[in-house]
Amino acid sequence: MAKVSSATLASLDRASGKIASLALSSMDEQFAWFGRMPADQRASVQLIAQTGAAGFTAYVRDQREAIRLTADAFRQAPRELSRWISLRQTVELVRVALQVIEREVPDLAADTDERHFLTEAVLRYGREVAFTSAMSYASAAETRGAWDARLEATVVDAIVRGDAEESLLSRAAALGWDPDAPATVLVGKSPSDDPPTVLYEVRSRAARTGRSVLLGVQGSRLVVVLAGDTEEPTNQVLRRMSTSFGEGPVVAGPTVPTIADAHRSAADALSGLRAVVAWPAAPRPVRSTDLLPERALAGDPEAERQLIEQIARPLEEAGGSLLDTVETYLEAGGVLETCARLLFVHPNTVRYRLRRVAEVTGHNPNLARDALVLRIALAVGRLSRSRGLW
C-alpha cells in the first residue's frame, strides 16, 4: 500500500482534536437524544471520539496493526455506551463520526495520490471500527447472559431449597418474572449433558406457549418454574413443556399464587418424582397431587396430610354411613352385591352412597386408580387417629 508523507501525518495529528469536535457537533445536530444525555455520558462519547480520531492516524501509519489499533481505540466505547444506549444508537454515532473523518481527512493530503489513499483508508478504518463495535457488544451480551444464567440458577436453587426470602422476589423480578404471576414447578430428567442446549430448547418451547420460565439444571435433573395458571383440565401447556425433559417421568407440582410460594410446588413435585416409580403407568406429565398414595407410602407427611384433609376427614364428616360403605365396598373387592349383603342394605343404596363418596372426595370407588387412592387415604387416616394426630 502507498505511504503518506510525514507532513500529512503531522497534519492528521494536529487535526484529530478538530475532527472529534466536529463529530460531536454533528451528533448534536442529527440526534435529539444525544443532546439529552447527561454530561458524564457525553464526556465519555467525546473521549471516545478523540481516541477514534487519533486512532485513525495510527492506522494510517501502520495498516498491518489495523485490528489491534482499532480494538484499542474503541474497546471502551461499547462497554460504556452499552449501559446507556443501544447498539443501533452506537452504530449511528460511529457512522456520523466516520462521515466527519471522511469529509475532513482528504483535504489534509499533500497530493492526489495521498488523497485517494486517505479516502480508501477511511473506508477500511470504518469497517474495522464497525466489526470491533459489534464484537464488543456481543461480548457484553454474552457477559450479561452468563450473569443472568447464574442469577437464574440461584433463584431456582433457592426455590428448591425452600427459601422464600425477599431477595428471591427481587432476583426473579430482575430476570423479568412477574411477581404476581402464578407459578408451577416441573421436575424430571435433563434431556442432555449440555446445560446451555437444554436451556435454549426449554426457553424456545416456553416462548411458543407464551409463558415465562425459570430454569435450573441440577446434575441429571431439570427443574422448570413455569408462569401462569396450569390448572386447566386439558393441561396442554404442561404436556408441551414435558417434551423438553429427557426420558422418564415428569412431575408437576401444584400451581401456587406467586413465586414466593413456589417452594411448596417444588417440594411436592420433588416428592412426587421420588415416589412416581411406584406407579409405572403414571401419565407424563403427572401431577404431584395424583401421586398422593405413592408419596404417602414413601413417607411424605405432606401427602399424608392432604389425603386426610381431602378424603378421610370429609368422608367422616359427611355422615350418612359413607365411610362405612366405602370401606366395606373396598374390602369386598368392589363387588356391589357383596357390599350390600354385608351392610344389609339394597344395592341401590350402595350405588347412591358411592355416588356421594365421589361427590365428597372427587374419587370414584368404581375406578381402580381412585379405589387405590381411597384405600390409602383411609389407611393413613386410621394410622393418624391411632397416634392421636387426628
N, C-alpha and C positions, 0 to 999 in steps of 0.2 A: 504494500500500500504506500501511497505517496506520503511524504513528510511535510509538515508545515514549518515555517521559519520560526526562529527564536523570537523574532519581533511579534509575530502573530500570537505565539503562545503567551508572551508578556501582555499583549492586548486582551487576550482571553482572561488572564488572571485579574487584570485591572477591572474588567467589565463584569466579573461574576457578581459583585455586590449590586450593581445596577440591574443586571438581569433578574436577580432574586427579587428586588423591589418592584420591578415591572410585572413580574409574575404574580406577586401578591396583589398589586393594584388591579390586574386583570381578573383575578379570582373574586375580588370585592365587587367588581362591576358585573360579572356574569352570574354570580350565585348569591342570592339574598341570604341563604342560610349560613354562608361563610362569614358575613358581616355580623351575624348574631352569635357567633362563637365567643366564649369567654376569652379574656386577654391571655390567660396562660396557654390555652389551646392554640390561639392564633400565633403566639410566640413560638410554640413548637413547630407549627407549619412554616413559619418564617425561617427557623433554624434548618429545617429540612430543605427548604428551597435554596438557601445559601449553600448548604452542603452539596446539593444536587448540581448547582451551577458550577461550583468548584470541582466537583467530580467529573464534569464534562471535560474540563481542561486536562485533568489527569488521564482521562480516557483517550483524548487526542494524542497525548504524549506516548502512550503505550497501549495499543489495541489488544495485545496479547493478554493483558491483565484485565480485560473488559469485565468479565464476570465478577472477579474479586472486587474491582473498583466500584462497580455499580452496587454490588451487595453491601459493601462498606458504606457507600453514600446513602443508601435507602433502607438499611437494615432497621433503623429505629422508627422509620416513618409509619409503616403499617402497625407495628406493635403499639405505638402511641395512639395513632389515629383510630385504630380498630376499637378502642374503648369509647370513642365519641362519635365517629361517623362510620357509614357503611363502606363496603368495598366499592360499590358503584360511585359514591361520592369521592373516594380516594382516587379512582381512575379519572374522574372529571378534573380533579386538581392536578394530577400528573399530566393530563392532556393539555391543560392550559399552560402549565409551566414549560412543556416541550414546545408548544406553539410560540411562546415568547423566545425561547432559545433559538428555534428555527428562524424566527424573524430577525433577531439581533445579531447572531453569530456570523452569518455570511459576510456582513459589512466589515468585519474585522480582518478579513483575509487580505493578504498582500497582493494577490493576483488572481486571475481567473481559475487557474488550476487549484489553488488553495480554496477558493470559494466552492468549487464543485466538491472538493474533498470534505470540507466542513459541513456542507449540506448533507452528504451521504453519512457523515459521522453522526449528525443529529438523529437521523433515522435509525441507525444501528443502536445508538445510545438509548433512544426511546424504546426500542424493542427489549433491550436488556433491563431497563427500568420496569417495563410492564411485567416481564417474567418474574423479576425479583419481588415486585409488589404482590403478585398473585401467589408466589410461593410463601411469602411471609404471612399473608392472610390465611393460606391453607395450614401453615404451621400453627398459627394462633387458633384456628378452628379445631385442629387435632388436639391441641393442649386443652382447650375448653371441653372438648368431647371426652378426653381422658379424665378430666376433673369431674365432669358430670357423671361419668360411669362409676367413679369411686364414690361419689356422693350418693348415687342411687343404690349402690351395693350396701352402703352404710345404712340407708333408710330401710331397705328390705331386711337386712340383718337385725335391725332394731325391732322390726315388726315380728320377726320370727322369735326373737328372744322375749318378746312381751313388753318392750319398753313403750310407754305411752307418754313420754315427756313432751314438753312444749317444743323442744328443739326438733323433734321428729316432724312436727307440723310445719315448722319454718323451712326445714330442709326439703320436704316434699313440695312445698309451695315454690321453692327456688327451682325445682325441676319441672314446674308448670302444672302441678297437680292441683285441682280444685279442692280446697279444704272442706267444702260442703258436699262433695260427691260421694255417693255410696261406694263401698269397696268390697271386693270378693277376692279371696286368696285361692289360687290353684297351685297344686304341687304335683310333681311327677318326676319322671326320669328325664334328664337332659338328652336331647337328640344327638349331641355332638360333643367332642372333647375340645372344641374350639369356641370359647365363650363369645368372642365378637360375632362369629357366624350365627350362633344361637340368638343373640340379642337382636341382630338385624332381622332374622326371619320372624321372630315373635313380634317385633315392632311393626314390621310390614303387615303382618296378619291383623294386628290390633288396629292399625290405621285403616285397613279395609272395612273393619267393623265399626269404625268411628268411635273407638274407645281409647282412653288414655291408659297406659300401663307403667308399672314399675317392675323391674326385673332383677333377679339375682340368681347367678349360677353358683351353687354351693357344692363343690365336688361333682358328683354324678347327679345331683338333684337340681331341678329347675323350680324356682318359686316365682309366680306371676301374681302381681296385685292388679286387679282389673277394676277400672272405674265404671260406675253406672249400675243400674239395677239388673240383676240376673235372675230374678225370681219368677220370670215368666214361665208358663208351663212347658213351652217347647224348648227352652234353653238353647236356642240356636247359636247365640254368641258363645256360650260355653263349649258347644260342640265344635265350633270353628276354631276356637283357641286351643282345644285339646289336641288338634292336629299338629300344634307346634312342639309337642312333647315327644320324647322317644317312646320306645316300646314299653308296654306295661300299663298299669292303672294310672289314671289321673283323678285326683280327688279335689273337689271344690268345697271350700268352707262356706258357711252361711254368709249372706250379704249383710253387711253392717252399715249403719247410717253414715259414718265418716271414717277417714283413715285413722283417726285417733282410736277407733275400736277395732282396727284391722288385726290386732294381735289375737283377738278372740277368734276371728275367722281363720287365722293362720294356725292357732293351736288345734282347732277342730279338724282342719284339713290334714295337718301332720299326724294327728291321732288316727284319722281315717286311713291315711297312707300306710301306717304301720299295721292296721288291722284288716285291710282290704284283702289280704292274702287268704283270709278265712272264707271269703265269698268269691269263688272262682268265676262265677257267672255275672259278676258285677258289671253294670254298663260302664262305658267310657265316654264322657267323664261321669263319675258318681258323686253324689252329694254326701258330705260328711254326715248329714242327718239321716241318710238312708243306711248308714253303717253303724247305727247306734248299737244293735245287738253285738256285732263283732267288736266294737270298741269297748263295750261293757265287759265282754269276755276277756279282753286284753288288759282289763284293769283300769280303764279310764273313768275316774269318778264323775267327770262332767257328763259323760254318756249315761252313766247310771242315774244321775240327777234328772237328765232330760227324759229318760224312759219313765221315771216315777212321775215327774210333773206332767208329762204329755199323755201317759197311758194309765199307769196303775192308780194314781190318785183320782183322775177324772172318773174311772170306772167305779171306784169305791164310793165316790161322792154322788154318782148318778143314781144309785139305788136301783130299785126295780129288779133285783136279782141279776143284774147284768154281769157282775163279777163272777157269781156262781155259775151262770150259764156259759160264759166264755171259757172258764176253767174246765168245766165238765165237757164242753164241746171239744176242747183241745185234747183232753185226756182220752176222749172216746175216739180219737183219730180222725175227727172231722166227719163222723157219721151222724147225720141228723137224727135218725130214728133211735139210735142207741142213746144219744144225749137226751132225747125226750123221755125215754123209758127211765133213765137214771134220775131225772128230775121230776118224774110223774106229772108231766105236762104234755099238751098236744104238740105235735111237730110244728104246727103253725105258730105257736107261742115261741118256740125256739127260733123260728125264722124271724119273727118280729124282734126278738131280743138281739139277735145277731146283727140285724139292720141298725138297731140303736147303738150297738157297740161300734159299728163302722162310723156312725154319725159322731159319736163322742170322741173317738180316738183317731179317726182318719184311716183306720186299718180294717180291712175286710177279713174276718176269720176264715172265709171260704177260699182265700187265695193263699198259696203255700208260703210265699215270702212274708205276707202280712201275718200269717199264723205264727211264723217263727218270731217275728218282732213282738207280737203279743205275748207269746210264751216266755221269752227272755225278760220282757218288761215286768210281767207278773212275778217271775222268779226273783228279779232284782228287788221288787217291792217287798216280797216276803223276807228276803235277807236283810233288807234295810230296817224293816219293822222289828225283826228279831234282835237286831243290835241296838234298838232304841233310837235309831236315827230318824224314824218316821212315826 
